[in-house]
Amino acid sequence: MKILRSKIKIGKKIKNIYYRGIWDENIFKRSIAVVGSRSMTRYGKEAVDKFISAFVAEGVATISGFMYGVDTEVHQKTVDYGGRTVAVFGCGLDVIYPPENEKLYEQILETRGLVISEYEADAKPHLWKFPQRNKIVAGLAGLGVLVIEAGEKSGSLITAGLAKKMGKKVYAVPGAITSRVSVGCNNLIKNGEAIMATSVADILKIKPTVHGSPSTVHGLSPQEAKIYKVLQLEPMDLDGIALKIGYNVIEIGSALSVMGLKGLITESGGKYYLNRS
């Protein structure tokens, strides 16, 4: 696909940018920048899935920086859920970085998204270019910036700071106080530099979605309902679930296998997690 040129307003400045995809100014009017750690945890991945699925359902486009971790997950989930996403490069559009995202690059274009850059097509990635890219990520986002997992010196905090200077809203997902990749988010909230967001309702001012209780999830056996209720509180391993509800591990293992086939749970690292809808 041919590289084209356009102009965008970032803050008070007009920038010349290069792009591939379908250029539509309306995509930016109802858009959210979602950024975060390159060292994404399981919690971060779940948070991305929760927010992106809801954004797509509400017709909100996503914007991110196409890097490892949260950025890539944001673009991929938006594509998977049938939404539109904008990837802002810190290099030229003929240089796919990271190279592992080559397929994602194609998927973004196939789903009416955009890949954009202020650099010439063959420009290589350099560290100094990424903070410059962050300014575009923040500047294009009509609804503001959402930070999902950020360390104490994360580049995502730069994006949040740039958004604040532009008068845009900044949101942050709180994380565990024991997690180094949640320090930045928690500090943003603690210092009043970001609005705490635990669901899309906090950003779009819509009625929050209430996750189903065991009684509202169809087709659960009594044993599966007990497991479902336990996992609503926190992820657990097989022994922990068995201890909590008083069944032996063989029975629990069998029930978990069935729930996995039903798409209700996922196992990772020996623990079982509810698949949030």
Backbone torsions as a table, in degrees:
resi	resn	phi	psi	omega
1	MET	NA	137.0	-176.2
2	LYS	-67.8	143.4	174.1
3	ILE	-83.8	129.0	-180.0
4	LEU	-115.5	173.1	-178.9
5	ARG	-125.3	150.9	176.4
6	SER	-154.2	-179.7	177.1
7	LYS	-122.9	142.1	176.5
8	ILE	-133.1	152.9	177.9
9	LYS	-100.1	120.1	177.9
10	ILE	-118.4	108.6	-173.2
11	GLY	66.6	-121.5	178.8
12	LYS	-102.5	1.3	-176.0
13	LYS	-105.3	149.2	174.6
14	ILE	-100.9	126.1	-179.9
15	LYS	-113.2	142.1	170.3
16	ASN	-86.4	129.9	179.8
17	ILE	-132.5	159.0	175.3
18	TYR	-105.6	147.6	179.5
19	TYR	-151.2	157.0	167.3
20	ARG	-124.6	143.8	179.6
21	GLY	119.2	-165.0	-179.1
22	ILE	-97.6	111.1	-178.8
23	TRP	-79.4	123.6	-179.0
24	ASP	-147.7	110.8	-177.7
25	GLU	-57.0	-28.6	-177.4
26	ASN	-65.7	-24.5	-179.0
27	ILE	-61.9	-29.1	-177.7
28	PHE	-84.7	-21.4	-177.8
29	LYS	-65.6	-37.4	178.6
30	ARG	-121.3	73.8	-176.9
31	SER	-138.9	156.5	178.9
32	ILE	-133.6	133.3	172.9
33	ALA	-85.7	128.8	179.0
34	VAL	-122.7	118.4	-175.2
35	VAL	-132.6	165.7	180.0
36	GLY	175.0	-168.4	-172.5
37	SER	-67.1	146.1	171.6
38	ARG	-75.4	-22.5	178.3
39	SER	-97.7	63.6	-176.1
40	MET	-66.6	136.1	177.5
41	THR	-96.0	176.2	175.6
42	ARG	-58.7	-40.9	178.7
43	TYR	-60.9	-44.0	179.4
44	GLY	-61.9	-41.5	179.5
45	LYS	-63.2	-41.0	178.4
46	GLU	-66.1	-39.2	179.6
47	ALA	-64.6	-43.3	177.6
48	VAL	-58.8	-47.8	-178.9
49	ASP	-59.5	-44.0	-178.8
50	LYS	-61.6	-47.8	-176.6
51	PHE	-73.5	-44.7	-175.2
52	ILE	-66.0	-40.7	179.2
53	SER	-59.7	-38.6	-179.8
54	ALA	-74.1	-39.1	177.3
55	PHE	-60.4	-45.8	-179.9
56	VAL	-61.9	-42.2	178.8
57	ALA	-61.3	-30.0	-179.6
58	GLU	-93.6	6.2	177.3
59	GLY	74.7	25.1	179.6
60	VAL	-96.5	128.2	176.5
61	ALA	-81.4	152.5	179.1
62	THR	-110.5	150.9	178.2
63	ILE	-130.8	134.1	176.0
64	SER	-156.1	-176.6	-169.3
65	GLY	-102.8	9.3	171.0
66	PHE	65.8	15.2	-179.8
67	MET	-92.7	-179.2	178.3
68	TYR	-59.4	163.3	171.2
69	GLY	76.2	-130.7	-173.4
70	VAL	-59.2	-43.6	-179.1
71	ASP	-53.7	-54.3	-178.5
72	THR	-60.7	-41.7	-179.4
73	GLU	-63.2	-38.7	178.8
74	VAL	-61.8	-50.2	179.3
75	HIS	-62.0	-45.1	-176.3
76	GLN	-64.9	-44.6	-179.7
77	LYS	-66.6	-37.4	177.8
78	THR	-61.4	-45.2	177.8
79	VAL	-62.5	-45.8	-177.7
80	ASP	-60.6	-36.7	-178.6
81	TYR	-88.0	2.6	175.2
82	GLY	86.5	20.6	-180.0
83	GLY	-98.3	-176.5	178.7
84	ARG	-110.5	136.6	-177.6
85	THR	-134.6	150.8	-180.0
86	VAL	-118.6	120.9	179.3
87	ALA	-103.7	122.8	-179.7
88	VAL	-102.6	118.4	-174.5
89	PHE	-88.9	149.1	172.1
90	GLY	-101.4	25.0	179.2
91	CYS	-157.0	-175.2	178.6
92	GLY	-74.0	160.0	-174.8
93	LEU	-75.6	-10.5	173.8
94	ASP	-92.4	-0.2	179.4
95	VAL	-112.8	103.3	-178.7
96	ILE	-83.9	111.6	-178.2
97	TYR	-137.1	122.1	2.7
98	PRO	-73.5	150.5	-176.4
99	PRO	-62.2	-23.8	178.9
100	GLU	-64.2	-14.9	-176.7
101	ASN	-93.5	16.6	-178.0
102	GLU	-59.3	-44.0	179.3
103	LYS	-65.5	-39.9	179.2
104	LEU	-62.1	-40.6	176.8
105	TYR	-52.8	-48.5	-179.0
106	GLU	-65.9	-39.9	-179.1
107	GLN	-64.6	-38.3	178.9
108	ILE	-60.5	-44.0	-179.6
109	LEU	-70.2	-34.7	-179.7
110	GLU	-69.2	-22.0	-177.5
111	THR	-107.3	29.6	174.3
112	ARG	65.3	27.7	175.3
113	GLY	-92.0	-169.6	-178.2
114	LEU	-135.0	145.8	165.1
115	VAL	-119.5	129.5	-174.6
116	ILE	-135.5	157.0	179.2
117	SER	-160.1	151.1	174.2
118	GLU	-93.0	0.4	-175.9
119	TYR	-103.4	155.9	176.8
120	GLU	-57.0	156.2	-171.4
121	ALA	-54.3	-36.4	-176.0
122	ASP	-101.8	13.8	-178.9
123	ALA	-66.4	131.0	-179.1
124	LYS	-80.1	155.3	176.9
125	PRO	-74.0	137.1	174.5
126	HIS	-136.8	151.7	-176.4
127	LEU	-55.7	-38.8	-176.3
128	TRP	-69.3	-17.9	-178.5
129	LYS	-77.8	-24.6	-174.2
130	PHE	-71.1	-40.1	172.9
131	PRO	-61.2	-34.4	176.2
132	GLN	-65.3	-40.9	176.9
133	ARG	-61.1	-38.8	-178.8
134	ASN	-59.1	-32.1	179.3
135	LYS	-64.7	-37.7	178.0
136	ILE	-70.9	-42.4	178.2
137	VAL	-55.0	-48.4	-179.4
138	ALA	-69.0	-41.2	-174.5
139	GLY	-66.9	-30.8	-177.0
140	LEU	-81.3	-19.8	-171.2
141	ALA	-76.7	112.4	-178.2
142	GLY	-69.1	-32.9	-176.8
143	LEU	-99.1	-0.1	179.5
144	GLY	108.2	-163.6	-174.9
145	VAL	-122.5	132.6	175.2
146	LEU	-112.1	125.5	179.2
147	VAL	-104.2	122.7	177.8
148	ILE	-118.3	106.5	-176.6
149	GLU	64.9	119.1	177.8
150	ALA	-154.9	129.2	176.9
151	GLY	-72.0	179.0	-174.9
152	GLU	-62.6	-31.4	-179.4
153	LYS	-121.4	33.0	-176.3
154	SER	-67.5	145.7	173.8
155	GLY	-62.9	-22.4	178.2
156	SER	-64.5	-27.7	177.8
157	LEU	-70.2	-29.9	175.0
158	ILE	-64.3	-45.1	178.7
159	THR	-60.4	-43.1	179.2
160	ALA	-62.0	-42.9	-179.8
161	GLY	-65.0	-40.0	178.2
162	LEU	-64.3	-40.3	179.0
163	ALA	-62.3	-42.3	179.0
164	LYS	-60.5	-43.4	179.7
165	LYS	-63.2	-29.2	178.7
166	MET	-84.5	-0.4	-179.9
167	GLY	80.0	19.2	179.6
168	LYS	-94.3	156.7	179.5
169	LYS	-77.3	144.2	177.5
170	VAL	-122.1	131.0	178.7
171	TYR	-120.6	151.0	177.8
172	ALA	-140.1	140.1	176.8
173	VAL	-89.3	121.9	179.5
174	PRO	-66.9	150.9	-180.0
175	GLY	-133.8	178.3	-179.6
176	ALA	-62.3	139.1	-179.6
177	ILE	-70.5	-12.1	178.3
178	THR	-93.8	-3.2	-176.1
179	SER	-97.8	124.6	-179.6
180	ARG	-67.5	-25.6	179.2
181	VAL	-85.9	5.5	174.5
182	SER	-110.3	-4.9	-178.5
183	VAL	-57.9	-46.4	-178.5
184	GLY	-62.3	-45.6	179.0
185	CYS	-63.1	-46.5	-178.7
186	ASN	-63.2	-36.7	178.2
187	ASN	-68.8	-38.4	176.7
188	LEU	-57.6	-44.3	-179.7
189	ILE	-69.1	-47.7	-177.3
190	LYS	-60.4	-38.0	-177.3
191	ASN	-88.2	5.0	178.0
192	GLY	73.2	19.6	-178.6
193	GLU	-93.5	-6.6	178.5
194	ALA	-149.6	152.0	174.9
195	ILE	-86.6	131.2	178.7
196	MET	-67.7	130.7	178.8
197	ALA	-124.1	121.4	175.0
198	THR	-112.7	-6.5	174.9
199	SER	-160.0	166.7	178.3
200	VAL	-62.2	-25.2	178.6
201	ALA	-58.7	-30.1	179.3
202	ASP	-70.0	-20.6	-177.5
203	ILE	-101.5	-44.6	-176.1
204	LEU	-93.2	-5.1	179.2
205	LYS	58.3	44.3	176.6
206	ILE	-110.7	169.7	178.9
207	LYS	-66.6	126.7	-178.1
208	PRO	-64.8	147.8	175.9
209	THR	-80.2	131.1	178.0
210	VAL	-99.4	120.4	179.6
211	HIS	-67.5	144.0	-176.2
212	GLY	-62.6	142.9	171.3
213	SER	-85.6	166.7	179.2
214	PRO	-53.1	-33.0	-177.5
215	SER	-70.9	-20.3	-178.2
216	THR	-100.3	-4.3	176.8
217	VAL	-93.2	114.7	-172.6
218	HIS	-72.0	146.8	171.5
219	GLY	82.2	15.6	179.2
220	LEU	-89.2	135.3	171.5
221	SER	-75.2	164.7	177.6
222	PRO	-55.0	-40.0	179.4
223	GLN	-66.8	-43.5	178.7
224	GLU	-63.9	-35.9	179.1
225	ALA	-63.6	-39.1	178.3
226	LYS	-66.3	-41.5	178.5
227	ILE	-63.5	-44.4	179.9
228	TYR	-57.5	-45.1	-178.2
229	LYS	-63.9	-40.6	179.1
230	VAL	-64.8	-42.9	-177.3
231	LEU	-73.9	-15.2	174.2
232	GLN	-67.2	-26.9	-179.2
233	LEU	-78.9	-44.0	-180.0
234	GLU	-171.5	155.2	175.1
235	PRO	-64.0	147.0	-178.5
236	MET	-143.6	158.5	173.6
237	ASP	-89.1	176.4	-175.0
238	LEU	-58.8	-47.5	-178.0
239	ASP	-63.8	-39.0	-179.6
240	GLY	-64.3	-41.1	178.6
241	ILE	-65.1	-45.1	-179.4
242	ALA	-60.5	-42.4	179.6
243	LEU	-65.4	-38.1	-175.1
244	LYS	-69.8	-39.1	-174.2
245	ILE	-108.5	-3.3	171.2
246	GLY	82.5	22.3	174.2
247	TYR	-107.3	160.4	177.2
248	ASN	-79.2	161.2	-172.3
249	VAL	-65.1	-28.2	179.3
250	ILE	-67.3	-44.5	178.1
251	GLU	-63.7	-43.4	-179.3
252	ILE	-65.1	-42.6	179.2
253	GLY	-59.0	-41.6	178.8
254	SER	-65.2	-44.0	179.8
255	ALA	-65.1	-38.9	179.3
256	LEU	-65.1	-37.2	177.9
257	SER	-62.2	-42.9	179.2
258	VAL	-65.6	-43.1	-179.7
259	MET	-65.3	-32.3	176.2
260	GLY	-65.7	-42.0	178.5
261	LEU	-65.2	-30.4	178.1
262	LYS	-78.2	-7.8	-179.3
263	GLY	80.2	17.4	-177.2
264	LEU	-86.0	-29.6	-175.2
265	ILE	-135.5	162.9	175.5
266	THR	-134.6	140.8	176.7
267	GLU	-103.1	134.5	176.8
268	SER	-151.9	126.3	178.3
269	GLY	62.4	29.4	179.0
270	GLY	85.2	-3.7	178.9
271	LYS	-112.2	155.5	-179.5
272	TYR	-109.8	135.4	-176.2
273	TYR	-124.4	141.8	172.4
274	LEU	-71.5	139.6	171.5
275	ASN	-84.7	108.8	-177.7
276	ARG	-74.9	135.4	178.3
277	SER	-97.0	NA	NA
